[in-house]
């Protein structure tokens, strides 16, 4: 009798979760679409300016990365003082959580360090390889997500998920083998960027959904901490007399760096809003679409020479990631029908039958 009652309760729970998920998507549909468009657009402008500054203006990646984080901290502080509804991860009538620095120090240092490493490694990659190749390598992120989850969280993935990674690895190998401008330094930097970004997204998602921090709080505190962490690197690597001379005589470089910093801020904060509103699987699919969009536009804008086999490799990677996302979704649904709702809304009644995404 008790078993039948539990089954009925579980069915009601699943039905209620699905209704809440569907209703919430309808409520936030417009906001999600706008954030997605903003994220896509400023991801391209940031990437375009990154490549332009480090390759054509011979800008220093360390200085560029530091200024991006400084702009994020400045703009993030402005959003803390002047909240904007579009950039809020909560409804306007909800009480904003007061963030105490003493309670946020550990998370701040971790995410700030990861933002620093992701930025610098990404800029180093762009210094050595074309934008299209760097973005193709970054598209292989699911492979690293599975490995990181297994090592750090002890999470075991199903056979269908592991099999879905084969096209990703094959496409990446094909693309690398036939990339005309391939360099090992650029390839390794792109792979390292993947690992750092995967860790950063996992930590950021936890802060937004489990710890319930606001987007503006995450943006300001992580950017400020990341900039502070980067100061020793600046003091050691940068020739400030040469930097001052360059900045005072090259107006075009200064304007490009400022525009790049603003663009990076909008890109990162719009992604945080998306992370707070959609599931990890949905974000992964959206990120795959963004990579394909950036690869296509970068080839058009920069005119990078690309072989037919390299095109096939790029398409294989993107197709493989879509298969992976589908396999991951099916595997998660088999384990818990309410998993997506738990991570998106953190409803207490769904915690019993949920397991956390990586």
Secondary structure, DSSP 8 states (H G I E B T S, - for coil): -HHHHHHHHHHHHHHHHHHHHHHHHHHHHHHHHHHHHHHHHHHHHHHHHHHIIIIIS---HHHHHHHHHHHHHHHHHHHHHS--GGG-SS-TTS------HHHHHHHHHHHHHHHHHHHHHHHHHHHHS-HHHHHHHHTTHHHHHHHHIIIII-----HHHHHHHHHHHHHHHHHHHT-TT--HHHHHHHHHHHHHHHHHHHHHHHHHHTS---HHHHHHHHHHHHHHHHHHHHHHH--HHHHHHHHHH-HHHHHHHHHHHHHHHHHHHHHHHHHHHS-HHHHHHHHHHHHHHHHHHHHHHH-----HHHHHHHHHHHHHHHHHHHHHHHHHHHH-TTHHHHHHH--GGGGGG-----
